[in-house]
Amino acid sequence: MDLRNRKNEFAPRPDLKIWLDGELVPAGEAKISVFDHGLLYGDGVFEGIRSYNGKIFRCEQHVRRLYDSARAIRLVIPMTPDEITKAMYDTLAGNGLAGKDAYIRLVVTRGVGTLGLSILKTACPSVFVIADQIELYPPALYETGMAVITVPTMRSHPAALSPRIKSLNYLNNILAKIEGQDANAPEAIMLNHLGFVAECTGDNIFVIRDGKLQTPPTSAGILEGVTRDAVIELARKRGMTVEEKDLVRHDLYVVQECFLTGTAAEVIAVTSIDGRPIGDGKPGPITKQLMSDFHALIRAE
Ligand code: PMP
């Protein structure tokens, strides 16, 4: 088989321009070495970010989380936060996305090194930015809500690899995603090592119980989502009580409403969990209110 010339329907558009270590290059030329520890070991950090009308949503929070993730894995980002921000705006402009809605992937890899694990034998972290369109879930799911399941793969133990680090090693999430997909679930809920609900493979989870908004605390082993933060703010603005609280599967089954939050997903209702309908099996009123508040927020900020 001619491995190098296979047709790949998922390959990036060739006209896409990638910001790679200081310059915008065509997608086909945006290459990282096979010796980069980001590839060899998943050693690196990243952010998934959105721009709305050309403005990067909660840019400072994403950049801050990137630097926090990098600090946690002893990776020194070879740019300042302002330079990173400019690189993202340059990438949007270079792809005709200024003033538009787009999805941005910001990545910092450990860089080229020897074949060992040692970070001391790597010298130059690479930074790249991809800006493109994204559609995570089919639009119809935002109307109907989605059926999700809890999966056997547990979220990584915070003392092994903290979910607070948004690292390039996403295999824990991918294994859970596979289990979800095998059951036709577009997203999967992961529990932590104690059996408490943690988060989904790429989204945080919220429930509404007796009018209160509840979501697992950071200590449950979650990524502290930027969208999660925004939704907590919006709910408090509406005068709702928000509790960060450990939840078990049973708690999920008996709530009135449930929804997920994430940069790519935004806010999406969950209408069934492990085959149990949530509420009356339709997106609930509080979920719909917060979805609409979130849509207003992303256009207003
Ligand atoms: N949890 C995980 C594991 C994620 O990958 C994401 C998406 N980045 C989230 C939660 C949601 O975080 P955010 O709202 O910052 O996108």
Residues whose N, C-alpha, C, O or C-beta is under 5 A from the ligand:
A	BS01	PMP	G48 E199 C200 T201 G202 D203 N204 L223 E224 G225 V226 T227 R228 T261 G262 T263
